[in-house]
Structures are given as structure tokens and as C-alpha cells.
Amino acid sequence: MAGPIFPNVPVALGVPAVLRSGATQVLAGVGLLTVDSTDVNQMASSQWGIYRSGGGLALWPDNITAVNFRAEHRVADYPIEQGGFESYDKVAMPFDATVRMTKGGTLADRDAFIKDVQAIRGDRKIYHVSTPEASYLNVNITDIQIDRTLESGAGLIIVDIHLREIRQNAKAEFSKSKDPASVSPYNNGVTQANAAPSNAGTIQ
């Protein structure tokens, strides 16, 4: 008689997590949480993606294959004696993020996805890029790149969406200035024009 396919190991502290049944199971402390493929897909879609500022996904790809993040600090220098330089300031520049998405399915699915990408490409709305480890907030789409290659198949669309941070805490400040035409006249005292020379206008 064949033995059990899965070992009969109790769930207890100090016991390593092993597969105990054919169902997909995830250990949470000493309890057991059953997760099926539908729940996994829902959790993935709620963590990865480009979200609108008010909530909800802005795009619905089949997969997100890459997320790139780039942050730059520029160091300002000034020259000193004997041709040297010395740093005096460091400024954080707006960060850039790139999200690579893929979309397959039917022709209608791919067409609708491209139209959604084109619809948000030129707007001025604020978006958030979300990953399980970190979220990159307050970004706007700067450019997109759509690739279709022989290696990936004619039925698969690859879209790179480039985004840049939009800083919203900058405020314009103006001093209380007046229109130059409305300036009150200023009394500079009594002045006298210089007398013209006696030979002015004569031909010698």
C-alpha cells in the first residue's frame, strides 16, 4: 500500500513549514490561510500598477514585467584658488520611474489597452506607481514607448511608461509692488535748467 503523498506533520511552533495537502496554503504564524489562484491575482493587481490619485488602477495590463526608479541629487560646485573646486550645495531633482507593461489577448483587448494608454499620455493628472515594497507618489506621464517584436509574438504588446515626480509644495511669492505708472510724484526741490551758450545755433 502506497504511503501518503504529503507528510503528516503538525502545525506548531518550531515546526518548519511543509506542504501538507494538495491545496495551496500559506502559513501565517501558527494558523493556516488557504489562497487560491483568484485571490493571488487580486492581491497582485492591488499591489503592482499605476494608480490614479483618487484610487483605482489607471491601466489594466496582463502583466507588469519591470519597474525602474531613478533618483538624482545634483551637487553644485564653485571654483577656488589654483584651479580647484569645492562643493557647497546638494539639490534633490525630481525622480523618474518607468513601468513596463504587457498586454495580449484578443485584438479588441489590445486595441482597448492602447487607447487607454493614449488617453492618459497627454493629461496633467497625478498618478502613483505602486509596488509591494514601495510606492512612488505624485508622478505624471512624460512619454510612452510601444514595442512589438518578433521574439515576443505579434499578439503581445509591450509598453514602457515613463513618469516623473511632480512637486506640489512650491508656492509663488510676490512682494507688495505697485504699478510704476501709479507711483506718487517726488518733490526734488527747485531746479533750474542750464542756460544755453551764447553762440548756440550760430555758424562760425
Stockholm file with secondary structure:
# STOCKHOLM 1.0

chainA/1-204         MAGPIFPNVPVALGVPAVLRSGATQVLAGVGLLTVDSTDVNQMASSQWGIYRSGGGLALWPDNITAVNFRAEHRVADYPIEQGGFESYDKVAMPFDATVRMTKGGTLADRDAFIKDVQAIRGDRKIYHVSTPEASYLNVNITDIQIDRTLESGAGLIIVDIHLREIRQNAKAEFSKSKDPASVSPYNNGVTQANAAPSNAGTIQ
#=GR chainA/1-204 SS CCCCSSCCCCCCTTCCCCCCSSSCEEEETTEEEECCHHHHHHHHHHHSEEEETTSSBSCCCSEEEEEEEECCEEEEEEECGGGCEEEEEEEECCCEEEEEEEECSCHHHHHHHHHHHHHHHTCCCCEEEECSSCEEEEEEEEEEEEECCTTTCTTCEEEEEEEEECCCCCCCCCCCCCCGGGCCCCCCCCCCCCCCCTTTTCCC
#=GC SS_cons         CCCCSSCCCCCCTTCCCCCCSSSCEEEETTEEEECCHHHHHHHHHHHSEEEETTSSBSCCCSEEEEEEEECCEEEEEEECGGGCEEEEEEEECCCEEEEEEEECSCHHHHHHHHHHHHHHHTCCCCEEEECSSCEEEEEEEEEEEEECCTTTCTTCEEEEEEEEECCCCCCCCCCCCCCGGGCCCCCCCCCCCCCCCTTTTCCC
//
